[in-house]
């Protein structure tokens, strides 16, 4: 039986068709997904992410503009398990914390060397099968996380500005009788490439991620904005990772805990009116670029480089930002060993 449409039905159908066309057009402009919330910048209308920007350091672009570290995630969907993930992180600590400041023993230091910096031997003792072999251009006086007498992670981060490559060591110890270094692991990152570490490989960080691109640097604060995601730690992770991470160091199979590489962002609804100065710049970046789980440690600790120009009292404003002010950006495929 054929049913003939009335004039009202034709009008309704035309309106529906126009709506579908608008929705499809909007989806094409927003990367294939329409997002009317919950995180549009002004709380109204569709969310429009900005184009990625490559930060620069030592005259080098720190990864391409479309690298995950440099991508605006303010419009990404919220993960369906966001509340569960946030609750598990909050079991360790419930407020944000700047793990850097004026004290030289705080944060993870780095150094930029010229292309003429001599390369020296590197002996990897803990994860040789997951490390990039030496030599590395590590100067003899390269700063070590926590100082030369530290018993902690002892990271060493060196950016070679001549070739725009990043060299990172974990558990680094300068050889007493030669120019080289011993380390627990070592990783080399070509800053002109989006290439990830091989699947299952660690780096100088538990998640297989680079450390320096996710660190807060004072020079960025001076510029008034930070255009990349941050590295942060949580007290416990599950045995799994999501790209761009390539390695896990979890202690549980409970899916309520975050995988390495999981990304969170500060909710657009979190009011920044009472924040100022250095903390305000950091919080603005957290709304736009968020931060990635990179290691096990104190929950909500953000990595940065120590610098005498930091205002520790200003950074202490971050301690009033609760973990509940964050949400988890939609998690991709979790790779479990």
N, C-alpha and C positions, 0 to 999 in steps of 0.2 A: 504494500500500500504506500502511495506517495502522499506525503503531507506537505501542503503548501504553506509557506511562512506568511504571517501577517506583517503589516508595515511595522508594528512595534517590535516584532522579533528581529526584523532586518536591522532596525536601528540599534537594538541591543547587541546584535552580532557585530555590527560595524564598530561599536564602541569597544567591544572585547578585542577585536582585531587590532585597533589602534593601541590599546593598552599592551598587548603582547609585543607589538613592534617596538614600543618604547622600552619595555623591559629588556628585550633582546639587544637593543642598541646600547642601553646602559650597561648590560653585562659585558658586551664587547669592549666598552671603554674602561671597565674596571677589572680587566683580566679574567673575565669569564664568570664572575660571581657578583650578584647584586647585594649590596649591603646597606640597609637602611638603619642599622644599629647593630650592637649596642655601643659602638665606639666612633661615631662621626665626630670630627673635630669640634663642631659647634653645637652638636646635639640635634641638628635638624638636617633632613635631606640625606642624599647619598654621600658616602665617604669617598674622598678622592685622594689616594696616596700621592706623595710627591715623587719625582724621579730620584733615583739613587745618586749619591755624590761620593766620589772617592776622597777620603781624607788624605792629606799629604804629610810625610815625615821624611826628613833628610832628602828633600827634593824628589821623593818617590811617592807615587800614588799607592796607597795601602789597599790593594786589591781593586779590581774593576768596579765600576759604579753599580753593576747588577749583582755583585757578590752578596751572599746572604748577610754578611756583617753590615753591609751598607744599605740594605733594603728597608724601606719604610713599611712597617707592618701594622700601622695604625688602623688600616681597613681590613685586615685579615679576620676571618671568622674566629670566634671564641671556641675553644675545644669543648666538646660535650662533657669531658671529665675535669674541667677547669677547677671547680670548687673542691673536688677530691684531691687534686694535685696540690692546690694552695694549702689546704688543711694539713696535708702530710708535711709540707715544708715548714709550716708554722709549729709543728711539734718540736723543731729544733730551736727556733727563735722566731719572734713575731714582728720584728721591726727591721727596717733597712739600716745598713751600716756601711760607711765608707771605710774600706780596709786599706786606707792610705792617708797621708797627711804630711806634716812638716818633719816628723821624726824619720831619719834616713833608714831606720829599721822597719818602718811600716811600708806596705805595698811591695810591688815588684819593680825593681829598677830596670833600666835599659840603657843601651849606649848605641850611638850611630857612628859608624866608622867609614872612612873613604874606601874607594875601590882598591887603593894601594895597600890596605891593611894586610900584613902577612897572614897566610893560612897556617894553622898549627895542627898537630895530630890530636885526635879525639879518641879516647878508649872508652867504649860503652860497656858497662859491667852488669846492668840489670835487665835491660830489654834490647839486646843487640839485634835480635831478629825483627824488631819493629822500629828500628832506628835508621836514620840516614847516615851512612858512613862519613867520616871526616876526610880531609881536613876542613876545619871551620876557621873563619877570620876572627877569632876571639883574642882580644888584646890581653896581656898579662894582668892588667889592672881592671878588668871588666867587673862592674859591680855585681855582687851576689845578693840575692834576696835574703834579708835578715842579717847581712853582714858576713864577713869572712869566717867568723866563729859560729855561725848558725848551725843548728842541728835539725832545721826544718827542711823544706823542699829545695832550698838553695837554687832557685831558677837563675839562669843567666840568659839575657835576651840581647841579641846584637843584630842591628840592621846594617847591611852593607849598602851604602848609598850609591856605590859605583855600579853594582849589578842589580840593585833593588831586590835583594833576597834577604829573608829573615832567618836567622840561625838561633835556635832556642835549645837550652840544656836543662835537664832536671838532675838534682843531686850533684851539681857541678863542684869539682875540687881542682884547683890549680896544681899541676905537678910541681913538686918541690925541686926536682933535679932536671927540669927541661922546660921547653916552651909550651908544651901541650896541656891538655886537661883530661881528667877522668870524669865520667858522668853516668848517671843511671840510665838516661835515654837522651836522644838527640833528634831534632827534626829541622828540616830545611823547607821553607815556603817561598815559592816564586810569587812575588807580589803582583806580577802582571797576569797571573792565571787564577782561574776559579777551581783548579784541580784540587780534589780532596786527598787526604791520606788514603792509602790502601785500606780496604775493608778489614776491620779487626785490629788495625794498628793504633797504638797510642802515639803520643807526641811527647813534648815536655809537659803536657797536661793530660789528665786522666781521660778526657773525652776525645783525644786525638785532634784537638783544635789548636790553632795558634793562640798565644797569650797576648802579645803586644797589640794586635788589632782590636781586642776587646777591653783594653785598659783605658782608664780615664787619664788624660794628660793635661797638665796645667795650661799649656799653650792653647788647647782647645777652649778652655774657659775664657782665656783672654780674647779669643776670636768671637766669643758670645754665643757659640752654638757647637754642639757635638753632632756629627752626622754618621754615627755608627752605633751598633749594639754594644752592650757591655758583657764582660765575663762575670759570672757570679757563682757562688758555691751554695750548696744545700747540705743538710746534715746527713741525709741518706738518699740513695738513688736505687732504682730497680736495675736488674740485670738486663740492660738493653740500651740502645742508643738510636737517635734519629739524626739524619743528615742536617747540617754539615758535620756533626760528630761522626767518628768512625770507630769508637772504642767505648767499652763500658767498664765500670769498676763498682758495680752494685753489690749490695749484700743481701738483697731480697728479691724474690720473684713476685712480690705483691704489686699488682698494677696500679695501686693507689699512689705509689711513689714515682717521682719524675724520672724519665730516662735521661741519659746524658744528651746534651744538645737541645733539650726542650727550651722553648722560648716563652718568656712572659713579657707583659707590657703593663705600664701603669694605666689604670682606667682613665678614659677621657673625662669622666665625671669627677675625678679627684681634684678638689679645689686647690690651686697653687697660689691663691691671692696672698696668703700669709708668708710665703717663702720668698727669699731674696738671694741675690748674689750668686756665689758659686753653686750652692745647692739648687737654686732655681734652674740654672742651665742644665744641670744633671737631670733634674726631674722632667724638664721639657723633652730631653732626649729619650727618657724612659717611656714617655707617652708615644713617641714616634717610632723608635727603633727597638726598644725593649732590651732584654738581656738574656743570655743563654747559659744554661747549666753546664759548667765546665769541669767541676771537680766536687769531691765530697769535702765538707768543712763546715764552718758556721753558716747557718741558713741566712740568706739575704745579704751576705757580705759581697760588696762590689769591689772589683779589682781596679787599682789605679797605681800610678807611679809616685813615689815620694818626691816632694819638692818643697824647699823652704818657703816658697811663695804661697802655699796653701794657707787658708784661714781655717784653722781647726774648729773654731767656734762656729763659723759659717757652715762647715760640713756637718757639724753635729745636728743641724736642722733635719738631716735625713733620718735621724733616729726616731723622729716622730711619725714617720710614714709606716703604717702597718702593712704587714704582708697581705692582709685582706683587701688592700687597695690595688692589688695586681690581679690580672687574669691571664690565663694560658692561651697563647695563640694556637690555633688548630695544629695538633701534632700530626705529622706525617706517619709513614710506616715505621713502626718500632722494630728494629733489627735485634733479635735476641740470639745469643750464641747457643 
